[in-house]
Amino acid sequence: MKNLLPLLVVSMFFLVQTKTVAQDVLFSQWENMPLHFNPALTGDFEGLVRFRGKHRNQWKSILGDDSYRTNAASVEYKFKKGEQRKINVGFHSIFDKAGETNFSAKTFNLSTSIVQNLGDVSGPHHTVGVGLKAGIGTRKIDADNLRWPTNTPFGLLFPPEDINSKVTFTDFSVGLFWNYITTTHFSFQLGSALHHVNRPDLSFSQTDLYELPLRFNLHGNVEIPICQQLSIVPSFLYTAQSPGDQILFGLSGKYYLQSSNANFLQLGLLGIATVNFDGTLSNVYVLSATVEVKNILLGFSYDRYEAPRNINGDRSNAYEFSVGYTIGR
């Protein structure tokens, strides 16, 4: 119990300052970094090689220079052989940093997927896929910047003597997806993934165990053509990871620059509802824009938070940038 109380204080400190040590990074434009959400989506694109990059900045109006800053990158390769069955490989990494303690999280992941086409690929057909992801991650803090309360029901608290400033762990995830694809722009996708199946230890204390909670993702979207060049795309992403759940849902309009190719402009209005660790509900409105022309993708989203407010009454917002390039499309 002597070592547990300070550890609980550390945990609560991180819950307030960095969402939580345990919870994973979430993106509003999640479809532009799909390997982070479902390893089965590795290779789920038209082409041979795909590159993606992303930057997100959050809570800057509250934390200033200590805001959450997240950078991510990925690359995927599809083996050429096989028309009905494809084997794909990918790599993605994420670097997250925030707070006065310079809390940082780094992950490096390898993923692979097997995708099976059911039916003639020249016509409407179903596709199913299964994926596996394995990686290594680190969590790091500047322990000298930790703040310890002086007035608590337990008296004066001090940091545990065995606290580590860095934790390294291995991680494994699995995923599934199903697609229905037609010769028009109509399509439907449903997928799910379970992350951290090995429950790695994230404790900064040498004597205590703090397992990374499982993260479950369920996602889906349907593209409904209005005419040859215009579609509407309802979509959702549900994420469950203790101590909070989140659902992102909304509607986008997708305009194809030419009806005969895949170049497009997509504008969306989405909402995010989050059940926080303390049981409160936060609402976020997201404006999203993505354009892909000649194998180059650019994306931007702006999150407008309804809660919480900072001490000046300003709302805390977030912005996110995405870039990408596809070879062999």
Contacts in CASP RR format, 6 or more apart in sequence:
PFRMAT RR
TARGET T0000
AUTHOR 0000-0000-0000
METHOD contacts of the structure
MODEL  1
MKNLLPLLVVSMFFLVQTKTVAQDVLFSQWENMPLHFNPALTGDFEGLVR
FRGKHRNQWKSILGDDSYRTNAASVEYKFKKGEQRKINVGFHSIFDKAGE
TNFSAKTFNLSTSIVQNLGDVSGPHHTVGVGLKAGIGTRKIDADNLRWPT
NTPFGLLFPPEDINSKVTFTDFSVGLFWNYITTTHFSFQLGSALHHVNRP
DLSFSQTDLYELPLRFNLHGNVEIPICQQLSIVPSFLYTAQSPGDQILFG
LSGKYYLQSSNANFLQLGLLGIATVNFDGTLSNVYVLSATVEVKNILLGF
SYDRYEAPRNINGDRSNAYEFSVGYTIGR
3 160 0 8 1.000
3 162 0 8 1.000
3 205 0 8 1.000
3 207 0 8 1.000
3 208 0 8 1.000
4 208 0 8 1.000
5 154 0 8 1.000
5 157 0 8 1.000
6 148 0 8 1.000
6 157 0 8 1.000
6 158 0 8 1.000
6 159 0 8 1.000
6 160 0 8 1.000
7 160 0 8 1.000
7 203 0 8 1.000
7 205 0 8 1.000
7 208 0 8 1.000
7 210 0 8 1.000
9 148 0 8 1.000
9 149 0 8 1.000
9 152 0 8 1.000
9 157 0 8 1.000
10 146 0 8 1.000
10 159 0 8 1.000
10 163 0 8 1.000
10 204 0 8 1.000
11 21 0 8 1.000
11 210 0 8 1.000
13 146 0 8 1.000
13 147 0 8 1.000
14 20 0 8 1.000
14 21 0 8 1.000
14 103 0 8 1.000
15 21 0 8 1.000
15 243 0 8 1.000
15 277 0 8 1.000
17 98 0 8 1.000
17 99 0 8 1.000
17 100 0 8 1.000
17 101 0 8 1.000
17 103 0 8 1.000
18 68 0 8 1.000
18 98 0 8 1.000
18 99 0 8 1.000
18 103 0 8 1.000
19 68 0 8 1.000
20 243 0 8 1.000
20 277 0 8 1.000
21 103 0 8 1.000
21 139 0 8 1.000
21 202 0 8 1.000
21 210 0 8 1.000
22 202 0 8 1.000
22 210 0 8 1.000
22 212 0 8 1.000
22 213 0 8 1.000
22 241 0 8 1.000
22 242 0 8 1.000
22 243 0 8 1.000
23 213 0 8 1.000
23 215 0 8 1.000
23 241 0 8 1.000
23 243 0 8 1.000
23 244 0 8 1.000
24 36 0 8 1.000
24 195 0 8 1.000
24 215 0 8 1.000
24 241 0 8 1.000
25 36 0 8 1.000
25 56 0 8 1.000
25 70 0 8 1.000
25 72 0 8 1.000
25 94 0 8 1.000
25 96 0 8 1.000
25 105 0 8 1.000
26 239 0 8 1.000
26 246 0 8 1.000
27 33 0 8 1.000
27 36 0 8 1.000
27 54 0 8 1.000
27 56 0 8 1.000
27 70 0 8 1.000
27 72 0 8 1.000
27 320 0 8 1.000
28 56 0 8 1.000
28 248 0 8 1.000
28 270 0 8 1.000
28 272 0 8 1.000
28 286 0 8 1.000
28 288 0 8 1.000
28 301 0 8 1.000
28 303 0 8 1.000
28 318 0 8 1.000
28 320 0 8 1.000
29 54 0 8 1.000
29 288 0 8 1.000
29 290 0 8 1.000
29 299 0 8 1.000
29 301 0 8 1.000
29 320 0 8 1.000
29 322 0 8 1.000
30 36 0 8 1.000
30 37 0 8 1.000
30 219 0 8 1.000
30 237 0 8 1.000
30 248 0 8 1.000
31 221 0 8 1.000
31 235 0 8 1.000
32 52 0 8 1.000
32 53 0 8 1.000
32 54 0 8 1.000
32 290 0 8 1.000
32 297 0 8 1.000
32 299 0 8 1.000
32 322 0 8 1.000
32 324 0 8 1.000
33 52 0 8 1.000
33 53 0 8 1.000
33 54 0 8 1.000
33 72 0 8 1.000
33 74 0 8 1.000
33 92 0 8 1.000
33 322 0 8 1.000
34 41 0 8 1.000
34 42 0 8 1.000
34 44 0 8 1.000
35 41 0 8 1.000
35 42 0 8 1.000
35 74 0 8 1.000
35 76 0 8 1.000
35 90 0 8 1.000
35 92 0 8 1.000
35 109 0 8 1.000
35 111 0 8 1.000
35 133 0 8 1.000
36 72 0 8 1.000
36 74 0 8 1.000
36 92 0 8 1.000
36 94 0 8 1.000
37 193 0 8 1.000
37 217 0 8 1.000
37 219 0 8 1.000
37 237 0 8 1.000
38 131 0 8 1.000
38 175 0 8 1.000
38 176 0 8 1.000
38 177 0 8 1.000
38 191 0 8 1.000
38 192 0 8 1.000
38 193 0 8 1.000
38 217 0 8 1.000
38 219 0 8 1.000
39 111 0 8 1.000
39 112 0 8 1.000
39 113 0 8 1.000
39 131 0 8 1.000
39 132 0 8 1.000
39 133 0 8 1.000
39 173 0 8 1.000
39 174 0 8 1.000
39 175 0 8 1.000
39 193 0 8 1.000
40 113 0 8 1.000
40 129 0 8 1.000
40 130 0 8 1.000
40 131 0 8 1.000
40 175 0 8 1.000
40 176 0 8 1.000
40 177 0 8 1.000
40 191 0 8 1.000
40 193 0 8 1.000
41 113 0 8 1.000
41 177 0 8 1.000
42 76 0 8 1.000
42 88 0 8 1.000
42 89 0 8 1.000
42 90 0 8 1.000
42 111 0 8 1.000
42 112 0 8 1.000
42 113 0 8 1.000
42 131 0 8 1.000
43 50 0 8 1.000
43 76 0 8 1.000
43 77 0 8 1.000
43 78 0 8 1.000
43 86 0 8 1.000
43 88 0 8 1.000
43 90 0 8 1.000
43 113 0 8 1.000
43 115 0 8 1.000
44 113 0 8 1.000
44 115 0 8 1.000
44 177 0 8 1.000
44 179 0 8 1.000
45 76 0 8 1.000
45 78 0 8 1.000
45 326 0 8 1.000
45 329 0 8 1.000
46 262 0 8 1.000
46 326 0 8 1.000
46 329 0 8 1.000
47 78 0 8 1.000
47 326 0 8 1.000
47 327 0 8 1.000
47 328 0 8 1.000
47 329 0 8 1.000
48 77 0 8 1.000
48 78 0 8 1.000
48 80 0 8 1.000
48 327 0 8 1.000
48 328 0 8 1.000
48 329 0 8 1.000
49 75 0 8 1.000
49 76 0 8 1.000
49 77 0 8 1.000
49 78 0 8 1.000
49 326 0 8 1.000
49 327 0 8 1.000
49 328 0 8 1.000
50 74 0 8 1.000
50 75 0 8 1.000
50 76 0 8 1.000
50 324 0 8 1.000
50 325 0 8 1.000
50 326 0 8 1.000
50 327 0 8 1.000
51 73 0 8 1.000
51 74 0 8 1.000
51 75 0 8 1.000
51 324 0 8 1.000
51 325 0 8 1.000
51 326 0 8 1.000
52 72 0 8 1.000
52 73 0 8 1.000
52 74 0 8 1.000
52 75 0 8 1.000
52 92 0 8 1.000
52 297 0 8 1.000
52 322 0 8 1.000
52 323 0 8 1.000
52 324 0 8 1.000
53 71 0 8 1.000
53 72 0 8 1.000
53 73 0 8 1.000
53 74 0 8 1.000
53 322 0 8 1.000
53 323 0 8 1.000
53 324 0 8 1.000
54 70 0 8 1.000
54 71 0 8 1.000
54 72 0 8 1.000
54 73 0 8 1.000
54 320 0 8 1.000
54 321 0 8 1.000
54 322 0 8 1.000
54 323 0 8 1.000
55 69 0 8 1.000
55 70 0 8 1.000
55 71 0 8 1.000
55 72 0 8 1.000
55 320 0 8 1.000
55 321 0 8 1.000
56 68 0 8 1.000
56 69 0 8 1.000
56 70 0 8 1.000
56 318 0 8 1.000
56 319 0 8 1.000
56 320 0 8 1.000
56 321 0 8 1.000
57 67 0 8 1.000
57 68 0 8 1.000
57 69 0 8 1.000
57 70 0 8 1.000
57 318 0 8 1.000
57 319 0 8 1.000
57 320 0 8 1.000
58 67 0 8 1.000
58 68 0 8 1.000
58 70 0 8 1.000
58 303 0 8 1.000
58 316 0 8 1.000
58 318 0 8 1.000
59 67 0 8 1.000
59 68 0 8 1.000
59 98 0 8 1.000
59 316 0 8 1.000
59 318 0 8 1.000
60 67 0 8 1.000
60 316 0 8 1.000
60 317 0 8 1.000
60 318 0 8 1.000
61 310 0 8 1.000
61 314 0 8 1.000
61 315 0 8 1.000
61 316 0 8 1.000
61 317 0 8 1.000
62 310 0 8 1.000
62 316 0 8 1.000
63 98 0 8 1.000
63 99 0 8 1.000
66 98 0 8 1.000
66 99 0 8 1.000
66 100 0 8 1.000
67 98 0 8 1.000
67 99 0 8 1.000
68 96 0 8 1.000
68 97 0 8 1.000
68 98 0 8 1.000
68 99 0 8 1.000
69 96 0 8 1.000
69 97 0 8 1.000
69 98 0 8 1.000
70 94 0 8 1.000
70 95 0 8 1.000
70 96 0 8 1.000
70 97 0 8 1.000
71 94 0 8 1.000
71 95 0 8 1.000
72 92 0 8 1.000
72 93 0 8 1.000
72 94 0 8 1.000
72 95 0 8 1.000
73 92 0 8 1.000
73 93 0 8 1.000
74 90 0 8 1.000
74 91 0 8 1.000
74 92 0 8 1.000
74 93 0 8 1.000
75 90 0 8 1.000
75 91 0 8 1.000
75 92 0 8 1.000
76 88 0 8 1.000
76 89 0 8 1.000
76 90 0 8 1.000
76 91 0 8 1.000
77 88 0 8 1.000
77 89 0 8 1.000
77 90 0 8 1.000
78 86 0 8 1.000
78 88 0 8 1.000
79 86 0 8 1.000
79 87 0 8 1.000
79 88 0 8 1.000
79 89 0 8 1.000
83 117 0 8 1.000
83 121 0 8 1.000
84 116 0 8 1.000
84 117 0 8 1.000
84 119 0 8 1.000
84 121 0 8 1.000
85 114 0 8 1.000
85 115 0 8 1.000
85 116 0 8 1.000
85 117 0 8 1.000
86 114 0 8 1.000
86 115 0 8 1.000
86 117 0 8 1.000
87 112 0 8 1.000
87 113 0 8 1.000
87 114 0 8 1.000
87 115 0 8 1.000
88 112 0 8 1.000
88 113 0 8 1.000
88 114 0 8 1.000
88 115 0 8 1.000
89 110 0 8 1.000
89 111 0 8 1.000
89 112 0 8 1.000
90 110 0 8 1.000
90 111 0 8 1.000
90 112 0 8 1.000
91 108 0 8 1.000
91 109 0 8 1.000
91 110 0 8 1.000
91 111 0 8 1.000
92 109 0 8 1.000
92 111 0 8 1.000
93 106 0 8 1.000
93 107 0 8 1.000
93 108 0 8 1.000
93 109 0 8 1.000
94 105 0 8 1.000
94 106 0 8 1.000
94 107 0 8 1.000
95 104 0 8 1.000
95 105 0 8 1.000
95 106 0 8 1.000
96 104 0 8 1.000
96 105 0 8 1.000
96 106 0 8 1.000
97 103 0 8 1.000
97 104 0 8 1.000
97 105 0 8 1.000
100 145 0 8 1.000
101 141 0 8 1.000
101 142 0 8 1.000
101 143 0 8 1.000
101 145 0 8 1.000
101 146 0 8 1.000
102 140 0 8 1.000
102 141 0 8 1.000
102 142 0 8 1.000
102 145 0 8 1.000
103 139 0 8 1.000
103 140 0 8 1.000
103 141 0 8 1.000
104 138 0 8 1.000
104 139 0 8 1.000
104 140 0 8 1.000
104 141 0 8 1.000
105 137 0 8 1.000
105 138 0 8 1.000
105 139 0 8 1.000
105 140 0 8 1.000
106 137 0 8 1.000
106 138 0 8 1.000
106 140 0 8 1.000
107 135 0 8 1.000
107 136 0 8 1.000
107 137 0 8 1.000
107 138 0 8 1.000
107 171 0 8 1.000
108 135 0 8 1.000
108 136 0 8 1.000
108 137 0 8 1.000
109 133 0 8 1.000
109 134 0 8 1.000
109 135 0 8 1.000
109 171 0 8 1.000
110 133 0 8 1.000
110 134 0 8 1.000
110 135 0 8 1.000
111 131 0 8 1.000
111 132 0 8 1.000
111 133 0 8 1.000
111 134 0 8 1.000
112 131 0 8 1.000
112 132 0 8 1.000
113 129 0 8 1.000
113 130 0 8 1.000
113 131 0 8 1.000
113 132 0 8 1.000
114 129 0 8 1.000
114 130 0 8 1.000
114 131 0 8 1.000
115 127 0 8 1.000
115 128 0 8 1.000
115 129 0 8 1.000
116 127 0 8 1.000
116 128 0 8 1.000
116 129 0 8 1.000
117 125 0 8 1.000
117 126 0 8 1.000
117 127 0 8 1.000
118 125 0 8 1.000
118 126 0 8 1.000
118 127 0 8 1.000
118 128 0 8 1.000
119 125 0 8 1.000
119 126 0 8 1.000
122 183 0 8 1.000
123 182 0 8 1.000
123 183 0 8 1.000
124 180 0 8 1.000
124 181 0 8 1.000
124 182 0 8 1.000
124 183 0 8 1.000
125 180 0 8 1.000
125 181 0 8 1.000
126 178 0 8 1.000
126 179 0 8 1.000
126 180 0 8 1.000
126 181 0 8 1.000
127 178 0 8 1.000
127 179 0 8 1.000
127 180 0 8 1.000
127 181 0 8 1.000
128 176 0 8 1.000
128 177 0 8 1.000
128 178 0 8 1.000
128 179 0 8 1.000
129 176 0 8 1.000
129 177 0 8 1.000
129 178 0 8 1.000
130 174 0 8 1.000
130 175 0 8 1.000
130 176 0 8 1.000
131 174 0 8 1.000
131 175 0 8 1.000
131 176 0 8 1.000
132 172 0 8 1.000
132 173 0 8 1.000
132 174 0 8 1.000
132 175 0 8 1.000
133 171 0 8 1.000
133 172 0 8 1.000
133 173 0 8 1.000
133 174 0 8 1.000
133 195 0 8 1.000
134 170 0 8 1.000
134 171 0 8 1.000
134 172 0 8 1.000
134 173 0 8 1.000
135 170 0 8 1.000
135 171 0 8 1.000
135 172 0 8 1.000
136 168 0 8 1.000
136 169 0 8 1.000
136 170 0 8 1.000
136 171 0 8 1.000
137 168 0 8 1.000
137 169 0 8 1.000
137 170 0 8 1.000
137 171 0 8 1.000
138 166 0 8 1.000
138 167 0 8 1.000
138 168 0 8 1.000
138 169 0 8 1.000
139 166 0 8 1.000
139 167 0 8 1.000
139 169 0 8 1.000
139 202 0 8 1.000
139 204 0 8 1.000
140 165 0 8 1.000
140 166 0 8 1.000
140 167 0 8 1.000
141 165 0 8 1.000
141 166 0 8 1.000
141 204 0 8 1.000
142 165 0 8 1.000
143 159 0 8 1.000
143 163 0 8 1.000
143 165 0 8 1.000
143 204 0 8 1.000
146 159 0 8 1.000
148 157 0 8 1.000
148 158 0 8 1.000
148 159 0 8 1.000
149 157 0 8 1.000
150 156 0 8 1.000
160 205 0 8 1.000
160 207 0 8 1.000
162 205 0 8 1.000
162 206 0 8 1.000
162 207 0 8 1.000
163 204 0 8 1.000
163 205 0 8 1.000
164 204 0 8 1.000
164 205 0 8 1.000
164 206 0 8 1.000
165 204 0 8 1.000
167 201 0 8 1.000
167 202 0 8 1.000
167 203 0 8 1.000
167 204 0 8 1.000
169 200 0 8 1.000
169 201 0 8 1.000
169 202 0 8 1.000
169 212 0 8 1.000
170 198 0 8 1.000
170 200 0 8 1.000
171 195 0 8 1.000
171 196 0 8 1.000
171 198 0 8 1.000
171 200 0 8 1.000
171 212 0 8 1.000
172 196 0 8 1.000
172 197 0 8 1.000
172 198 0 8 1.000
173 193 0 8 1.000
173 194 0 8 1.000
173 195 0 8 1.000
173 196 0 8 1.000
173 197 0 8 1.000
174 193 0 8 1.000
174 194 0 8 1.000
174 197 0 8 1.000
175 191 0 8 1.000
175 192 0 8 1.000
175 193 0 8 1.000
175 194 0 8 1.000
176 191 0 8 1.000
176 192 0 8 1.000
176 193 0 8 1.000
177 189 0 8 1.000
177 190 0 8 1.000
177 191 0 8 1.000
177 192 0 8 1.000
178 189 0 8 1.000
178 190 0 8 1.000
178 191 0 8 1.000
179 187 0 8 1.000
179 188 0 8 1.000
179 189 0 8 1.000
180 187 0 8 1.000
180 188 0 8 1.000
180 189 0 8 1.000
181 187 0 8 1.000
184 225 0 8 1.000
185 223 0 8 1.000
185 225 0 8 1.000
185 231 0 8 1.000
185 254 0 8 1.000
185 256 0 8 1.000
186 223 0 8 1.000
186 224 0 8 1.000
186 225 0 8 1.000
187 222 0 8 1.000
187 223 0 8 1.000
188 221 0 8 1.000
188 222 0 8 1.000
188 223 0 8 1.000
189 219 0 8 1.000
189 220 0 8 1.000
189 221 0 8 1.000
189 222 0 8 1.000
190 219 0 8 1.000
190 220 0 8 1.000
191 217 0 8 1.000
191 218 0 8 1.000
191 219 0 8 1.000
191 220 0 8 1.000
192 216 0 8 1.000
192 217 0 8 1.000
192 218 0 8 1.000
192 219 0 8 1.000
193 216 0 8 1.000
193 217 0 8 1.000
194 214 0 8 1.000
194 215 0 8 1.000
194 216 0 8 1.000
195 214 0 8 1.000
195 215 0 8 1.000
195 216 0 8 1.000
195 217 0 8 1.000
196 212 0 8 1.000
196 213 0 8 1.000
196 214 0 8 1.000
196 215 0 8 1.000
197 214 0 8 1.000
199 211 0 8 1.000
199 212 0 8 1.000
199 213 0 8 1.000
199 214 0 8 1.000
200 211 0 8 1.000
200 212 0 8 1.000
201 209 0 8 1.000
201 210 0 8 1.000
201 211 0 8 1.000
201 212 0 8 1.000
202 210 0 8 1.000
202 211 0 8 1.000
202 212 0 8 1.000
203 209 0 8 1.000
203 210 0 8 1.000
213 241 0 8 1.000
213 242 0 8 1.000
213 243 0 8 1.000
214 241 0 8 1.000
214 242 0 8 1.000
215 239 0 8 1.000
215 240 0 8 1.000
215 241 0 8 1.000
216 238 0 8 1.000
216 239 0 8 1.000
216 240 0 8 1.000
216 241 0 8 1.000
217 237 0 8 1.000
217 238 0 8 1.000
217 239 0 8 1.000
218 237 0 8 1.000
218 238 0 8 1.000
219 235 0 8 1.000
219 236 0 8 1.000
219 237 0 8 1.000
219 238 0 8 1.000
220 235 0 8 1.000
220 236 0 8 1.000
220 237 0 8 1.000
221 233 0 8 1.000
221 234 0 8 1.000
221 235 0 8 1.000
221 236 0 8 1.000
222 233 0 8 1.000
222 234 0 8 1.000
222 235 0 8 1.000
223 231 0 8 1.000
223 232 0 8 1.000
223 233 0 8 1.000
223 254 0 8 1.000
224 231 0 8 1.000
224 232 0 8 1.000
224 233 0 8 1.000
224 234 0 8 1.000
225 231 0 8 1.000
226 232 0 8 1.000
228 256 0 8 1.000
228 259 0 8 1.000
229 255 0 8 1.000
229 256 0 8 1.000
229 257 0 8 1.000
229 258 0 8 1.000
229 259 0 8 1.000
230 253 0 8 1.000
230 254 0 8 1.000
230 255 0 8 1.000
230 256 0 8 1.000
231 253 0 8 1.000
231 254 0 8 1.000
231 256 0 8 1.000
232 251 0 8 1.000
232 252 0 8 1.000
232 253 0 8 1.000
232 254 0 8 1.000
233 251 0 8 1.000
233 252 0 8 1.000
233 253 0 8 1.000
233 254 0 8 1.000
233 266 0 8 1.000
234 249 0 8 1.000
234 250 0 8 1.000
234 251 0 8 1.000
235 249 0 8 1.000
235 250 0 8 1.000
235 251 0 8 1.000
235 252 0 8 1.000
235 270 0 8 1.000
236 247 0 8 1.000
236 248 0 8 1.000
236 249 0 8 1.000
236 250 0 8 1.000
237 247 0 8 1.000
237 248 0 8 1.000
237 249 0 8 1.000
238 245 0 8 1.000
238 246 0 8 1.000
238 247 0 8 1.000
238 248 0 8 1.000
239 245 0 8 1.000
239 246 0 8 1.000
239 247 0 8 1.000
239 248 0 8 1.000
243 276 0 8 1.000
243 277 0 8 1.000
244 274 0 8 1.000
244 275 0 8 1.000
244 276 0 8 1.000
244 277 0 8 1.000
244 279 0 8 1.000
245 274 0 8 1.000
245 275 0 8 1.000
246 272 0 8 1.000
246 273 0 8 1.000
246 274 0 8 1.000
246 275 0 8 1.000
247 272 0 8 1.000
247 273 0 8 1.000
248 270 0 8 1.000
248 271 0 8 1.000
248 272 0 8 1.000
248 286 0 8 1.000
249 270 0 8 1.000
249 271 0 8 1.000
250 268 0 8 1.000
250 269 0 8 1.000
250 270 0 8 1.000
250 271 0 8 1.000
251 268 0 8 1.000
251 269 0 8 1.000
251 270 0 8 1.000
252 266 0 8 1.000
252 267 0 8 1.000
252 268 0 8 1.000
252 269 0 8 1.000
252 270 0 8 1.000
252 288 0 8 1.000
253 266 0 8 1.000
253 267 0 8 1.000
253 268 0 8 1.000
254 264 0 8 1.000
254 265 0 8 1.000
254 266 0 8 1.000
255 264 0 8 1.000
255 265 0 8 1.000
255 266 0 8 1.000
256 262 0 8 1.000
256 263 0 8 1.000
256 264 0 8 1.000
257 263 0 8 1.000
257 264 0 8 1.000
257 265 0 8 1.000
257 293 0 8 1.000
262 292 0 8 1.000
262 329 0 8 1.000
263 292 0 8 1.000
263 293 0 8 1.000
263 294 0 8 1.000
264 290 0 8 1.000
264 291 0 8 1.000
264 292 0 8 1.000
265 289 0 8 1.000
265 290 0 8 1.000
265 291 0 8 1.000
266 288 0 8 1.000
266 289 0 8 1.000
266 290 0 8 1.000
266 291 0 8 1.000
267 288 0 8 1.000
267 289 0 8 1.000
268 286 0 8 1.000
268 287 0 8 1.000
268 288 0 8 1.000
268 289 0 8 1.000
269 285 0 8 1.000
269 286 0 8 1.000
269 287 0 8 1.000
269 288 0 8 1.000
270 285 0 8 1.000
270 286 0 8 1.000
270 288 0 8 1.000
271 283 0 8 1.000
271 284 0 8 1.000
271 285 0 8 1.000
271 286 0 8 1.000
272 282 0 8 1.000
272 283 0 8 1.000
272 284 0 8 1.000
272 285 0 8 1.000
272 286 0 8 1.000
272 303 0 8 1.000
273 281 0 8 1.000
273 282 0 8 1.000
273 283 0 8 1.000
273 284 0 8 1.000
274 281 0 8 1.000
274 282 0 8 1.000
274 283 0 8 1.000
274 284 0 8 1.000
275 281 0 8 1.000
276 282 0 8 1.000
280 307 0 8 1.000
281 307 0 8 1.000
282 305 0 8 1.000
282 306 0 8 1.000
282 307 0 8 1.000
282 308 0 8 1.000
283 305 0 8 1.000
283 306 0 8 1.000
283 307 0 8 1.000
284 303 0 8 1.000
284 304 0 8 1.000
284 305 0 8 1.000
284 306 0 8 1.000
285 303 0 8 1.000
285 304 0 8 1.000
285 306 0 8 1.000
286 301 0 8 1.000
286 302 0 8 1.000
286 303 0 8 1.000
286 304 0 8 1.000
287 301 0 8 1.000
287 302 0 8 1.000
287 304 0 8 1.000
288 299 0 8 1.000
288 300 0 8 1.000
288 301 0 8 1.000
289 299 0 8 1.000
289 300 0 8 1.000
289 301 0 8 1.000
290 297 0 8 1.000
290 298 0 8 1.000
290 299 0 8 1.000
290 300 0 8 1.000
290 322 0 8 1.000
291 297 0 8 1.000
291 298 0 8 1.000
291 299 0 8 1.000
292 298 0 8 1.000
295 325 0 8 1.000
295 326 0 8 1.000
295 327 0 8 1.000
295 328 0 8 1.000
295 329 0 8 1.000
296 324 0 8 1.000
296 325 0 8 1.000
297 322 0 8 1.000
297 323 0 8 1.000
297 324 0 8 1.000
297 325 0 8 1.000
297 326 0 8 1.000
298 322 0 8 1.000
298 323 0 8 1.000
298 324 0 8 1.000
299 321 0 8 1.000
299 322 0 8 1.000
299 323 0 8 1.000
300 319 0 8 1.000
300 320 0 8 1.000
300 321 0 8 1.000
300 322 0 8 1.000
301 319 0 8 1.000
301 320 0 8 1.000
302 317 0 8 1.000
302 318 0 8 1.000
302 319 0 8 1.000
302 320 0 8 1.000
303 317 0 8 1.000
303 318 0 8 1.000
303 319 0 8 1.000
303 320 0 8 1.000
304 315 0 8 1.000
304 317 0 8 1.000
305 315 0 8 1.000
305 316 0 8 1.000
305 317 0 8 1.000
305 318 0 8 1.000
306 315 0 8 1.000
308 316 0 8 1.000
309 315 0 8 1.000
309 316 0 8 1.000
310 316 0 8 1.000
END
